[in-house]
Amino acid sequence: MDNIFKDILKGKIVIIGIGNILKADDGLGPSLVNRLKAGLSAVCIDAGSAPENFTGKILKENPDTVLIVDAVDLGRSPGEFALLEKKEILNCGFTTHDISCNMFIGYLEARTQAKIYMLGIQPEKVNFSEGLSLSAEKAIAKLEELIREAFYA
């Protein structure tokens, strides 16, 4: 399997995890970002369910690449993931956040020169309960491995 991150993680990188850890797999984004914080030469931000509160910090970093990680209804099996660009993000499924991903991405695009991607991960469940499903845990472990590999390739 080719590493989907090798060609996109370039320059100064900001990785943003979006999601609510109290809603099961909706916490995929924050969970992955918190695992990546140690030993990675990227700015990793756990934005919870309010990414708009972190726009100032993101802009201050002046990134070349922004990778947004979120639980997204991709219409796939739980734990499957896809790297989405703007036109694909417009067509993705639900979000549980106060601000739409499209508005957030549009704001960042208007104020940075960064290339912006979304890593969408298919959740299994997003009900109120703590902890990730087994499929989400496996996806996060694989994604952590791929992202770290891309940084040190």
N, CA, C and O atoms as a GROMACS GRO file, in nm:
protein
  612
    1MET      N    1   0.085  -0.119   0.000
    1MET     CA    2   0.000   0.000   0.000
    1MET      C    3   0.089   0.124   0.000
    1MET      O    4   0.177   0.138   0.085
    2ASP      N    5   0.064   0.214  -0.096
    2ASP     CA    6   0.138   0.340  -0.100
    2ASP      C    7   0.098   0.428   0.017
    2ASP      O    8  -0.017   0.424   0.062
    3ASN      N    9   0.193   0.506   0.064
    3ASN     CA   10   0.164   0.598   0.174
    3ASN      C   11   0.103   0.726   0.115
    3ASN      O   12   0.171   0.801   0.045
    4ILE      N   13  -0.024   0.748   0.144
    4ILE     CA   14  -0.097   0.862   0.088
    4ILE      C   15  -0.049   0.997   0.140
    4ILE      O   16  -0.085   1.101   0.085
    5PHE      N   17   0.033   0.996   0.243
    5PHE     CA   18   0.077   1.122   0.305
    5PHE      C   19   0.212   1.170   0.254
    5PHE      O   20   0.245   1.287   0.272
    6LYS      N   21   0.291   1.084   0.192
    6LYS     CA   22   0.427   1.121   0.151
    6LYS      C   23   0.432   1.240   0.056
    6LYS      O   24   0.523   1.323   0.065
    7ASP      N   25   0.335   1.250  -0.033
    7ASP     CA   26   0.338   1.358  -0.131
    7ASP      C   27   0.270   1.486  -0.086
    7ASP      O   28   0.282   1.589  -0.152
    8ILE      N   29   0.199   1.482   0.027
    8ILE     CA   30   0.126   1.603   0.068
    8ILE      C   31   0.183   1.670   0.192
    8ILE      O   32   0.164   1.791   0.210
    9LEU      N   33   0.251   1.597   0.278
    9LEU     CA   34   0.302   1.656   0.402
    9LEU      C   35   0.435   1.724   0.373
    9LEU      O   36   0.542   1.665   0.387
   10LYS      N   37   0.426   1.851   0.333
   10LYS     CA   38   0.544   1.926   0.291
   10LYS      C   39   0.546   2.063   0.360
   10LYS      O   40   0.443   2.122   0.392
   11GLY      N   41   0.669   2.111   0.382
   11GLY     CA   42   0.686   2.243   0.441
   11GLY      C   43   0.644   2.244   0.587
   11GLY      O   44   0.654   2.143   0.657
   12LYS      N   45   0.598   2.358   0.632
   12LYS     CA   46   0.548   2.371   0.769
   12LYS      C   47   0.408   2.312   0.775
   12LYS      O   48   0.320   2.353   0.700
   13ILE      N   49   0.389   2.216   0.863
   13ILE     CA   50   0.265   2.138   0.866
   13ILE      C   51   0.189   2.161   0.996
   13ILE      O   52   0.247   2.158   1.104
   14VAL      N   53   0.059   2.184   0.982
   14VAL     CA   54  -0.032   2.190   1.096
   14VAL      C   55  -0.133   2.077   1.078
   14VAL      O   56  -0.199   2.066   0.975
   15ILE      N   57  -0.145   1.993   1.181
   15ILE     CA   58  -0.243   1.885   1.181
   15ILE      C   59  -0.348   1.918   1.287
   15ILE      O   60  -0.315   1.940   1.404
   16ILE      N   61  -0.474   1.922   1.246
   16ILE     CA   62  -0.584   1.963   1.334
   16ILE      C   63  -0.680   1.846   1.352
   16ILE      O   64  -0.735   1.795   1.254
   17GLY      N   65  -0.700   1.805   1.476
   17GLY     CA   66  -0.796   1.700   1.505
   17GLY      C   67  -0.927   1.762   1.550
   17GLY      O   68  -0.929   1.839   1.646
   18ILE      N   69  -1.036   1.728   1.482
   18ILE     CA   70  -1.168   1.782   1.515
   18ILE      C   71  -1.256   1.669   1.564
   18ILE      O   72  -1.257   1.560   1.507
   19GLY      N   73  -1.333   1.695   1.672
   19GLY     CA   74  -1.428   1.596   1.717
   19GLY      C   75  -1.454   1.604   1.866
   19GLY      O   76  -1.382   1.670   1.941
   20ASN      N   77  -1.559   1.536   1.907
   20ASN     CA   78  -1.602   1.534   2.046
   20ASN      C   79  -1.570   1.398   2.107
   20ASN      O   80  -1.630   1.297   2.069
   21ILE      N   81  -1.477   1.394   2.200
   21ILE     CA   82  -1.434   1.267   2.259
   21ILE      C   83  -1.543   1.203   2.345
   21ILE      O   84  -1.530   1.087   2.384
   22LEU      N   85  -1.649   1.277   2.376
   22LEU     CA   86  -1.759   1.221   2.453
   22LEU      C   87  -1.864   1.155   2.364
   22LEU      O   88  -1.966   1.106   2.413
   23LYS      N   89  -1.839   1.155   2.233
   23LYS     CA   90  -1.933   1.094   2.138
   23LYS      C   91  -1.865   0.983   2.059
   23LYS      O   92  -1.864   0.984   1.936
   24ALA      N   93  -1.808   0.887   2.132
   24ALA     CA   94  -1.749   0.767   2.073
   24ALA      C   95  -1.653   0.802   1.958
   24ALA      O   96  -1.557   0.877   1.979
   25ASP      N   97  -1.678   0.750   1.839
   25ASP     CA   98  -1.586   0.766   1.727
   25ASP      C   99  -1.577   0.908   1.673
   25ASP      O  100  -1.491   0.936   1.590
   26ASP      N  101  -1.662   0.996   1.717
   26ASP     CA  102  -1.648   1.136   1.678
   26ASP      C  103  -1.515   1.191   1.732
   26ASP      O  104  -1.466   1.292   1.683
   27GLY      N  105  -1.459   1.125   1.832
   27GLY     CA  106  -1.330   1.165   1.889
   27GLY      C  107  -1.209   1.116   1.813
   27GLY      O  108  -1.097   1.124   1.863
   28LEU      N  109  -1.229   1.063   1.692
   28LEU     CA  110  -1.118   1.013   1.611
   28LEU      C  111  -1.010   1.119   1.586
   28LEU      O  112  -0.891   1.092   1.603
   29GLY      N  113  -1.050   1.238   1.547
   29GLY     CA  114  -0.954   1.345   1.516
   29GLY      C  115  -0.866   1.380   1.634
   29GLY      O  116  -0.744   1.375   1.623
   30PRO      N  117  -0.926   1.418   1.748
   30PRO     CA  118  -0.844   1.448   1.865
   30PRO      C  119  -0.757   1.331   1.911
   30PRO      O  120  -0.644   1.351   1.954
   31SER      N  121  -0.810   1.211   1.901
   31SER     CA  122  -0.732   1.094   1.944
   31SER      C  123  -0.606   1.077   1.860
   31SER      O  124  -0.498   1.054   1.914
   32LEU      N  125  -0.620   1.089   1.728
   32LEU     CA  126  -0.503   1.075   1.641
   32LEU      C  127  -0.404   1.188   1.664
   32LEU      O  128  -0.284   1.163   1.676
   33VAL      N  129  -0.452   1.312   1.671
   33VAL     CA  130  -0.362   1.426   1.690
   33VAL      C  131  -0.285   1.415   1.822
   33VAL      O  132  -0.166   1.446   1.827
   34ASN      N  133  -0.351   1.372   1.926
   34ASN     CA  134  -0.282   1.358   2.054
   34ASN      C  135  -0.176   1.248   2.051
   34ASN      O  136  -0.076   1.257   2.121
   35ARG      N  137  -0.198   1.146   1.972
   35ARG     CA  138  -0.096   1.041   1.955
   35ARG      C  139   0.023   1.092   1.874
   35ARG      O  140   0.136   1.047   1.894
   36LEU      N  141  -0.002   1.186   1.782
   36LEU     CA  142   0.104   1.236   1.695
   36LEU      C  143   0.190   1.344   1.760
   36LEU      O  144   0.300   1.371   1.712
   37LYS      N  145   0.143   1.406   1.865
   37LYS     CA  146   0.213   1.520   1.924
   37LYS      C  147   0.358   1.491   1.961
   37LYS      O  148   0.446   1.575   1.941
   38ALA      N  149   0.384   1.374   2.014
   38ALA     CA  150   0.520   1.341   2.059
   38ALA      C  151   0.609   1.304   1.940
   38ALA      O  152   0.580   1.212   1.865
   39GLY      N  153   0.717   1.378   1.926
   39GLY     CA  154   0.821   1.343   1.830
   39GLY      C  155   0.789   1.368   1.684
   39GLY      O  156   0.852   1.309   1.597
   40LEU      N  157   0.693   1.454   1.655
   40LEU     CA  158   0.660   1.484   1.516
   40LEU      C  159   0.689   1.631   1.490
   40LEU      O  160   0.652   1.717   1.569
   41SER      N  161   0.755   1.659   1.378
   41SER     CA  162   0.790   1.798   1.346
   41SER      C  163   0.674   1.868   1.276
   41SER      O  164   0.688   1.921   1.166
   42ALA      N  165   0.560   1.866   1.342
   42ALA     CA  166   0.441   1.936   1.293
   42ALA      C  167   0.372   1.997   1.414
   42ALA      O  168   0.389   1.951   1.527
   43VAL      N  169   0.295   2.100   1.389
   43VAL     CA  170   0.213   2.158   1.495
   43VAL      C  171   0.084   2.077   1.498
   43VAL      O  172   0.010   2.072   1.400
   44CYS      N  173   0.057   2.013   1.612
   44CYS     CA  174  -0.061   1.928   1.627
   44CYS      C  175  -0.159   1.996   1.722
   44CYS      O  176  -0.125   2.027   1.836
   45ILE      N  177  -0.280   2.018   1.674
   45ILE     CA  178  -0.381   2.091   1.750
   45ILE      C  179  -0.504   2.004   1.770
   45ILE      O  180  -0.566   1.959   1.674
   46ASP      N  181  -0.539   1.980   1.896
   46ASP     CA  182  -0.665   1.915   1.929
   46ASP      C  183  -0.768   2.026   1.938
   46ASP      O  184  -0.774   2.098   2.038
   47ALA      N  185  -0.849   2.040   1.834
   47ALA     CA  186  -0.946   2.150   1.827
   47ALA      C  187  -1.082   2.112   1.884
   47ALA      O  188  -1.174   2.193   1.883
   48GLY      N  189  -1.094   1.990   1.935
   48GLY     CA  190  -1.222   1.949   1.990
   48GLY      C  191  -1.333   1.968   1.888
   48GLY      O  192  -1.313   1.945   1.769
   49SER      N  193  -1.449   2.011   1.934
   49SER     CA  194  -1.561   2.032   1.841
   49SER      C  195  -1.578   2.179   1.803
   49SER      O  196  -1.682   2.218   1.752
   50ALA      N  197  -1.474   2.260   1.828
   50ALA     CA  198  -1.482   2.403   1.793
   50ALA      C  199  -1.352   2.448   1.725
   50ALA      O  200  -1.276   2.526   1.782
   51PRO      N  201  -1.326   2.401   1.602
   51PRO     CA  202  -1.202   2.438   1.534
   51PRO      C  203  -1.188   2.588   1.510
   51PRO      O  204  -1.077   2.640   1.500
   52GLU      N  205  -1.302   2.657   1.502
   52GLU     CA  206  -1.296   2.802   1.479
   52GLU      C  207  -1.225   2.875   1.592
   52GLU      O  208  -1.177   2.987   1.572
   53ASN      N  209  -1.219   2.816   1.710
   53ASN     CA  210  -1.149   2.878   1.823
   53ASN      C  211  -0.997   2.875   1.807
   53ASN      O  212  -0.926   2.939   1.884
   54PHE      N  213  -0.947   2.800   1.709
   54PHE     CA  214  -0.804   2.784   1.691
   54PHE      C  215  -0.752   2.850   1.564
   54PHE      O  216  -0.637   2.830   1.527
   55THR      N  217  -0.836   2.929   1.497
   55THR     CA  218  -0.792   2.990   1.371
   55THR      C  219  -0.674   3.085   1.393
   55THR      O  220  -0.583   3.090   1.310
   56GLY      N  221  -0.675   3.160   1.501
   56GLY     CA  222  -0.564   3.251   1.528
   56GLY      C  223  -0.432   3.177   1.541
   56GLY      O  224  -0.331   3.218   1.485
   57LYS      N  225  -0.434   3.068   1.615
   57LYS     CA  226  -0.312   2.987   1.633
   57LYS      C  227  -0.266   2.928   1.500
   57LYS      O  228  -0.147   2.925   1.471
   58ILE      N  229  -0.360   2.881   1.421
   58ILE     CA  230  -0.325   2.822   1.291
   58ILE      C  231  -0.263   2.928   1.201
   58ILE      O  232  -0.160   2.904   1.138
   59LEU      N  233  -0.326   3.045   1.193
   59LEU     CA  234  -0.274   3.153   1.108
   59LEU      C  235  -0.136   3.198   1.154
   59LEU      O  236  -0.050   3.227   1.071
   60LYS      N  237  -0.115   3.203   1.284
   60LYS     CA  238   0.014   3.244   1.339
   60LYS      C  239   0.126   3.149   1.295
   60LYS      O  240   0.241   3.191   1.278
   61GLU      N  241   0.093   3.024   1.277
   61GLU     CA  242   0.193   2.924   1.233
   61GLU      C  243   0.232   2.942   1.087
   61GLU      O  244   0.337   2.893   1.045
   62ASN      N  245   0.149   3.010   1.008
   62ASN     CA  246   0.174   3.032   0.866
   62ASN      C  247   0.212   2.901   0.796
   62ASN      O  248   0.321   2.889   0.740
   63PRO      N  249   0.122   2.804   0.798
   63PRO     CA  250   0.155   2.671   0.746
   63PRO      C  251   0.158   2.665   0.593
   63PRO      O  252   0.094   2.744   0.525
   64ASP      N  253   0.234   2.568   0.544
   64ASP     CA  254   0.235   2.535   0.401
   64ASP      C  255   0.129   2.428   0.372
   64ASP      O  256   0.069   2.425   0.265
   65THR      N  257   0.108   2.341   0.472
   65THR     CA  258   0.012   2.231   0.459
   65THR      C  259  -0.070   2.222   0.586
   65THR      O  260  -0.017   2.227   0.697
   66VAL      N  261  -0.202   2.207   0.569
   66VAL     CA  262  -0.292   2.184   0.681
   66VAL      C  263  -0.362   2.051   0.656
   66VAL      O  264  -0.420   2.029   0.549
   67LEU      N  265  -0.356   1.964   0.755
   67LEU     CA  266  -0.426   1.836   0.748
   67LEU      C  267  -0.530   1.835   0.860
   67LEU      O  268  -0.496   1.839   0.978
   68ILE      N  269  -0.657   1.831   0.820
   68ILE     CA  270  -0.768   1.828   0.916
   68ILE      C  271  -0.813   1.684   0.929
   68ILE      O  272  -0.840   1.618   0.828
   69VAL      N  273  -0.821   1.634   1.051
   69VAL     CA  274  -0.862   1.496   1.077
   69VAL      C  275  -0.997   1.498   1.146
   69VAL      O  276  -1.014   1.562   1.250
   70ASP      N  277  -1.094   1.426   1.088
   70ASP     CA  278  -1.228   1.427   1.145
   70ASP      C  279  -1.301   1.298   1.109
   70ASP      O  280  -1.269   1.233   1.010
   71ALA      N  281  -1.399   1.263   1.191
   71ALA     CA  282  -1.491   1.154   1.159
   71ALA      C  283  -1.586   1.206   1.052
   71ALA      O  284  -1.649   1.311   1.069
   72VAL      N  285  -1.596   1.133   0.942
   72VAL     CA  286  -1.678   1.176   0.828
   72VAL      C  287  -1.756   1.056   0.776
   72VAL      O  288  -1.701   0.946   0.764
   73ASP      N  289  -1.881   1.078   0.745
   73ASP     CA  290  -1.960   0.972   0.684
   73ASP      C  291  -1.921   0.960   0.538
   73ASP      O  292  -1.969   1.036   0.453
   74LEU      N  293  -1.834   0.865   0.510
   74LEU     CA  294  -1.784   0.843   0.375
   74LEU      C  295  -1.867   0.738   0.300
   74LEU      O  296  -1.846   0.714   0.182
   75GLY      N  297  -1.962   0.678   0.373
   75GLY     CA  298  -2.039   0.570   0.313
   75GLY      C  299  -1.957   0.443   0.298
   75GLY      O  300  -1.983   0.362   0.209
   76ARG      N  301  -1.858   0.427   0.384
   76ARG     CA  302  -1.769   0.311   0.377
   76ARG      C  303  -1.780   0.230   0.507
   76ARG      O  304  -1.859   0.263   0.595
   77SER      N  305  -1.701   0.127   0.516
   77SER     CA  306  -1.698   0.045   0.636
   77SER      C  307  -1.631   0.122   0.749
   77SER      O  308  -1.541   0.202   0.724
   78PRO      N  309  -1.674   0.098   0.875
   78PRO     CA  310  -1.611   0.166   0.989
   78PRO      C  311  -1.459   0.148   0.990
   78PRO      O  312  -1.408   0.038   0.972
   79GLY      N  313  -1.389   0.260   1.012
   79GLY     CA  314  -1.244   0.258   1.018
   79GLY      C  315  -1.177   0.288   0.886
   79GLY      O  316  -1.058   0.319   0.884
   80GLU      N  317  -1.251   0.281   0.776
   80GLU     CA  318  -1.190   0.316   0.648
   80GLU      C  319  -1.171   0.467   0.642
   80GLU      O  320  -1.245   0.542   0.706
   81PHE      N  321  -1.073   0.510   0.568
   81PHE     CA  322  -1.041   0.653   0.562
   81PHE      C  323  -1.011   0.696   0.420
   81PHE      O  324  -0.982   0.614   0.333
   82ALA      N  325  -1.017   0.827   0.400
   82ALA     CA  326  -0.987   0.885   0.270
   82ALA      C  327  -0.928   1.023   0.289
   82ALA      O  328  -0.966   1.097   0.380
   83LEU      N  329  -0.834   1.056   0.203
   83LEU     CA  330  -0.776   1.189   0.201
   83LEU      C  331  -0.857   1.271   0.101
   83LEU      O  332  -0.860   1.239  -0.018
   84LEU      N  333  -0.920   1.375   0.150
   84LEU     CA  334  -1.014   1.453   0.068
   84LEU      C  335  -0.959   1.592   0.039
   84LEU      O  336  -0.897   1.656   0.124
   85GLU      N  337  -0.982   1.637  -0.083
   85GLU     CA  338  -0.952   1.775  -0.118
   85GLU      C  339  -1.083   1.852  -0.121
   85GLU      O  340  -1.190   1.793  -0.106
   86LYS      N  341  -1.075   1.983  -0.140
   86LYS     CA  342  -1.192   2.070  -0.121
   86LYS      C  343  -1.317   2.023  -0.195
   86LYS      O  344  -1.424   2.017  -0.136
   87LYS      N  345  -1.304   1.991  -0.321
   87LYS     CA  346  -1.423   1.953  -0.399
   87LYS      C  347  -1.486   1.826  -0.342
   87LYS      O  348  -1.608   1.810  -0.349
   88GLU      N  349  -1.406   1.738  -0.286
   88GLU     CA  350  -1.457   1.614  -0.227
   88GLU      C  351  -1.519   1.641  -0.089
   88GLU      O  352  -1.614   1.574  -0.050
   89ILE      N  353  -1.466   1.737  -0.019
   89ILE     CA  354  -1.517   1.771   0.114
   89ILE      C  355  -1.660   1.824   0.103
   89ILE      O  356  -1.743   1.799   0.191
   90LEU      N  357  -1.688   1.896  -0.003
   90LEU     CA  358  -1.822   1.950  -0.024
   90LEU      C  359  -1.926   1.838  -0.031
   90LEU      O  360  -2.043   1.859   0.003
   91ASN      N  361  -1.884   1.721  -0.075
   91ASN     CA  362  -1.977   1.610  -0.095
   91ASN      C  363  -1.975   1.508   0.018
   91ASN      O  364  -2.045   1.407   0.010
   92CYS      N  365  -1.898   1.532   0.124
   92CYS     CA  366  -1.891   1.433   0.231
   92CYS      C  367  -2.012   1.445   0.322
   92CYS      O  368  -2.085   1.544   0.319
   93GLY      N  369  -2.031   1.344   0.403
   93GLY     CA  370  -2.151   1.332   0.485
   93GLY      C  371  -2.152   1.420   0.607
   93GLY      O  372  -2.105   1.534   0.604
   94PHE      N  373  -2.207   1.367   0.715
   94PHE     CA  374  -2.237   1.446   0.833
   94PHE      C  375  -2.114   1.502   0.902
   94PHE      O  376  -2.002   1.452   0.886
   95THR      N  377  -2.136   1.607   0.976
   95THR     CA  378  -2.039   1.658   1.071
   95THR      C  379  -2.116   1.692   1.198
   95THR      O  380  -2.234   1.727   1.192
   96THR      N  381  -2.050   1.682   1.310
   96THR     CA  382  -2.120   1.705   1.436
   96THR      C  383  -2.079   1.838   1.499
   96THR      O  384  -2.102   1.860   1.618
   97HIS      N  385  -2.020   1.924   1.421
   97HIS     CA  386  -1.961   2.044   1.478
   97HIS      C  387  -2.043   2.168   1.446
   97HIS      O  388  -2.124   2.170   1.354
   98ASP      N  389  -2.020   2.271   1.527
   98ASP     CA  390  -2.097   2.394   1.514
   98ASP      C  391  -2.069   2.467   1.383
   98ASP      O  392  -2.159   2.532   1.328
   99ILE      N  393  -1.948   2.458   1.334
   99ILE     CA  394  -1.914   2.525   1.209
   99ILE      C  395  -1.888   2.416   1.105
   99ILE      O  396  -1.825   2.315   1.135
  100SER      N  397  -1.935   2.438   0.985
  100SER     CA  398  -1.913   2.336   0.883
  100SER      C  399  -1.765   2.334   0.845
  100SER      O  400  -1.696   2.435   0.853
  101CYS      N  401  -1.720   2.218   0.803
  101CYS     CA  402  -1.581   2.205   0.760
  101CYS      C  403  -1.554   2.294   0.640
  101CYS      O  404  -1.445   2.348   0.625
  102ASN      N  405  -1.654   2.310   0.554
  102ASN     CA  406  -1.635   2.395   0.437
  102ASN      C  407  -1.610   2.541   0.475
  102ASN      O  408  -1.526   2.607   0.415
  103MET      N  409  -1.682   2.590   0.573
  103MET     CA  410  -1.662   2.728   0.619
  103MET      C  411  -1.523   2.743   0.682
  103MET      O  412  -1.454   2.841   0.656
  104PHE      N  413  -1.484   2.647   0.762
  104PHE     CA  414  -1.354   2.649   0.829
  104PHE      C  415  -1.242   2.647   0.725
  104PHE      O  416  -1.148   2.726   0.733
  105ILE      N  417  -1.253   2.557   0.629
  105ILE     CA  418  -1.151   2.546   0.524
  105ILE      C  419  -1.149   2.673   0.440
  105ILE      O  420  -1.042   2.723   0.406
  106GLY      N  421  -1.265   2.726   0.406
  106GLY     CA  422  -1.272   2.849   0.328
  106GLY      C  423  -1.203   2.965   0.399
  106GLY      O  424  -1.134   3.045   0.337
  107TYR      N  425  -1.223   2.973   0.530
  107TYR     CA  426  -1.160   3.078   0.610
  107TYR      C  427  -1.007   3.064   0.603
  107TYR      O  428  -0.936   3.162   0.581
  108LEU      N  429  -0.958   2.941   0.622
  108LEU     CA  430  -0.813   2.919   0.619
  108LEU      C  431  -0.756   2.946   0.480
  108LEU      O  432  -0.648   3.003   0.467
  109GLU      N  433  -0.828   2.905   0.377
  109GLU     CA  434  -0.781   2.929   0.240
  109GLU      C  435  -0.770   3.078   0.209
  109GLU      O  436  -0.678   3.121   0.140
  110ALA      N  437  -0.863   3.157   0.260
  110ALA     CA  438  -0.863   3.300   0.233
  110ALA      C  439  -0.749   3.373   0.305
  110ALA      O  440  -0.710   3.482   0.264
  111ARG      N  441  -0.696   3.313   0.410
  111ARG     CA  442  -0.596   3.381   0.492
  111ARG      C  443  -0.458   3.316   0.493
  111ARG      O  444  -0.365   3.368   0.556
  112THR      N  445  -0.444   3.204   0.424
  112THR     CA  446  -0.312   3.140   0.414
  112THR      C  447  -0.288   3.097   0.270
  112THR      O  448  -0.379   3.100   0.187
  113GLN      N  449  -0.168   3.059   0.243
  113GLN     CA  450  -0.134   3.001   0.112
  113GLN      C  451  -0.125   2.849   0.123
  113GLN      O  452  -0.077   2.782   0.032
  114ALA      N  453  -0.171   2.795   0.235
  114ALA     CA  454  -0.156   2.653   0.264
  114ALA      C  455  -0.240   2.566   0.171
  114ALA      O  456  -0.349   2.604   0.128
  115LYS      N  457  -0.188   2.450   0.143
  115LYS     CA  458  -0.264   2.344   0.078
  115LYS      C  459  -0.339   2.273   0.190
  115LYS      O  460  -0.277   2.231   0.288
  116ILE      N  461  -0.470   2.259   0.176
  116ILE     CA  462  -0.553   2.207   0.285
  116ILE      C  463  -0.616   2.075   0.243
  116ILE      O  464  -0.677   2.063   0.137
  117TYR      N  465  -0.601   1.977   0.330
  117TYR     CA  466  -0.658   1.844   0.308
  117TYR      C  467  -0.740   1.804   0.429
  117TYR      O  468  -0.718   1.852   0.540
  118MET      N  469  -0.836   1.715   0.405
  118MET     CA  470  -0.909   1.657   0.516
  118MET      C  471  -0.888   1.506   0.512
  118MET      O  472  -0.904   1.442   0.408
  119LEU      N  473  -0.852   1.452   0.626
  119LEU     CA  474  -0.845   1.308   0.642
  119LEU      C  475  -0.975   1.266   0.708
  119LEU      O  476  -0.994   1.286   0.828
  120GLY      N  477  -1.065   1.210   0.629
  120GLY     CA  478  -1.194   1.165   0.679
  120GLY      C  479  -1.187   1.019   0.717
  120GLY      O  480  -1.137   0.936   0.641
  121ILE      N  481  -1.237   0.988   0.835
  121ILE     CA  482  -1.237   0.850   0.885
  121ILE      C  483  -1.381   0.810   0.912
  121ILE      O  484  -1.454   0.880   0.983
  122GLN      N  485  -1.422   0.698   0.857
  122GLN     CA  486  -1.560   0.650   0.875
  122GLN      C  487  -1.579   0.601   1.018
  122GLN      O  488  -1.514   0.506   1.061
  123PRO      N  489  -1.669   0.666   1.093
  123PRO     CA  490  -1.696   0.620   1.230
  123PRO      C  491  -1.790   0.500   1.230
  123PRO      O  492  -1.866   0.478   1.135
  124GLU      N  493  -1.784   0.424   1.337
  124GLU     CA  494  -1.879   0.314   1.356
  124GLU      C  495  -2.000   0.363   1.436
  124GLU      O  496  -2.114   0.328   1.407
  125LYS      N  497  -1.970   0.446   1.538
  125LYS     CA  498  -2.077   0.497   1.624
  125LYS      C  499  -2.041   0.637   1.671
  125LYS      O  500  -1.924   0.667   1.694
  126VAL      N  501  -2.141   0.723   1.684
  126VAL     CA  502  -2.118   0.860   1.731
  126VAL      C  503  -2.219   0.898   1.839
  126VAL      O  504  -2.255   1.014   1.854
  127ASN      N  505  -2.262   0.798   1.915
  127ASN     CA  506  -2.354   0.823   2.025
  127ASN      C  507  -2.276   0.873   2.147
  127ASN      O  508  -2.153   0.865   2.150
  128PHE      N  509  -2.346   0.924   2.246
  128PHE     CA  510  -2.278   0.972   2.366
  128PHE      C  511  -2.223   0.854   2.445
  128PHE      O  512  -2.296   0.785   2.515
  129SER      N  513  -2.094   0.833   2.433
  129SER     CA  514  -2.021   0.734   2.512
  129SER      C  515  -1.874   0.761   2.491
  129SER      O  516  -1.831   0.801   2.383
  130GLU      N  517  -1.798   0.737   2.594
  130GLU     CA  518  -1.654   0.762   2.585
  130GLU      C  519  -1.585   0.640   2.527
  130GLU      O  520  -1.630   0.526   2.544
  131GLY      N  521  -1.476   0.664   2.459
  131GLY     CA  522  -1.397   0.556   2.403
  131GLY      C  523  -1.432   0.530   2.258
  131GLY      O  524  -1.546   0.549   2.214
  132LEU      N  525  -1.332   0.485   2.185
  132LEU     CA  526  -1.347   0.458   2.043
  132LEU      C  527  -1.382   0.312   2.020
  132LEU      O  528  -1.350   0.225   2.102
  133SER      N  529  -1.447   0.285   1.909
  133SER     CA  530  -1.474   0.147   1.869
  133SER      C  531  -1.343   0.080   1.828
  133SER      O  532  -1.243   0.148   1.805
  134LEU      N  533  -1.344  -0.050   1.820
  134LEU     CA  534  -1.225  -0.125   1.778
  134LEU      C  535  -1.183  -0.085   1.637
  134LEU      O  536  -1.064  -0.072   1.610
  135SER      N  537  -1.279  -0.066   1.548
  135SER     CA  538  -1.245  -0.026   1.411
  135SER      C  539  -1.179   0.112   1.408
  135SER      O  540  -1.088   0.136   1.329
  136ALA      N  541  -1.224   0.202   1.494
  136ALA     CA  542  -1.162   0.335   1.502
  136ALA      C  543  -1.021   0.326   1.560
  136ALA      O  544  -0.930   0.393   1.511
  137GLU      N  545  -1.003   0.246   1.663
  137GLU     CA  546  -0.869   0.228   1.723
  137GLU      C  547  -0.771   0.174   1.620
  137GLU      O  548  -0.657   0.220   1.612
  138LYS      N  549  -0.814   0.076   1.542
  138LYS     CA  550  -0.726   0.018   1.439
  138LYS      C  551  -0.692   0.121   1.333
  138LYS      O  552  -0.577   0.128   1.288
  139ALA      N  553  -0.790   0.201   1.293
  139ALA     CA  554  -0.766   0.305   1.192
  139ALA      C  555  -0.665   0.407   1.243
  139ALA      O  556  -0.574   0.448   1.170
  140ILE      N  557  -0.680   0.448   1.368
  140ILE     CA  558  -0.589   0.547   1.425
  140ILE      C  559  -0.446   0.493   1.432
  140ILE      O  560  -0.351   0.564   1.402
  141ALA      N  561  -0.431   0.368   1.473
  141ALA     CA  562  -0.298   0.307   1.480
  141ALA      C  563  -0.234   0.305   1.342
  141ALA      O  564  -0.116   0.337   1.329
  142LYS      N  565  -0.309   0.266   1.240
  142LYS     CA  566  -0.257   0.260   1.103
  142LYS      C  567  -0.222   0.401   1.053
  142LYS      O  568  -0.117   0.421   0.992
  143LEU      N  569  -0.310   0.497   1.077
  143LEU     CA  570  -0.285   0.633   1.031
  143LEU      C  571  -0.165   0.696   1.102
  143LEU      O  572  -0.088   0.768   1.040
  144GLU      N  573  -0.150   0.669   1.230
  144GLU     CA  574  -0.033   0.720   1.302
  144GLU      C  575   0.094   0.665   1.238
  144GLU      O  576   0.191   0.739   1.216
  145GLU      N  577   0.094   0.538   1.208
  145GLU     CA  578   0.210   0.474   1.144
  145GLU      C  579   0.239   0.538   1.008
  145GLU      O  580   0.355   0.569   0.978
  146LEU      N  581   0.137   0.557   0.925
  146LEU     CA  582   0.156   0.616   0.792
  146LEU      C  583   0.206   0.760   0.799
  146LEU      O  584   0.294   0.798   0.722
  147ILE      N  585   0.149   0.838   0.890
  147ILE     CA  586   0.191   0.979   0.901
  147ILE      C  587   0.334   0.988   0.952
  147ILE      O  588   0.413   1.066   0.898
  148ARG      N  589   0.369   0.912   1.053
  148ARG     CA  590   0.507   0.914   1.103
  148ARG      C  591   0.604   0.869   0.994
  148ARG      O  592   0.711   0.927   0.976
  149GLU      N  593   0.566   0.766   0.922
  149GLU     CA  594   0.651   0.716   0.812
  149GLU      C  595   0.673   0.823   0.707
  149GLU      O  596   0.784   0.837   0.655
  150ALA      N  597   0.570   0.900   0.675
  150ALA     CA  598   0.581   1.007   0.574
  150ALA      C  599   0.678   1.116   0.620
  150ALA      O  600   0.748   1.174   0.538
  151PHE      N  601   0.684   1.143   0.748
  151PHE     CA  602   0.774   1.246   0.800
  151PHE      C  603   0.919   1.202   0.796
  151PHE      O  604   1.009   1.284   0.780
  152TYR      N  605   0.942   1.074   0.809
  152TYR     CA  606   1.080   1.025   0.822
  152TYR      C  607   1.125   0.943   0.702
  152TYR      O  608   1.223   0.870   0.710
  153ALA      N  609   1.052   0.956   0.590
  153ALA     CA  610   1.088   0.881   0.469
  153ALA      C  611   1.205   0.946   0.399
  153ALA      O  612   1.250   0.898   0.295
   0.00000   0.00000   0.00000
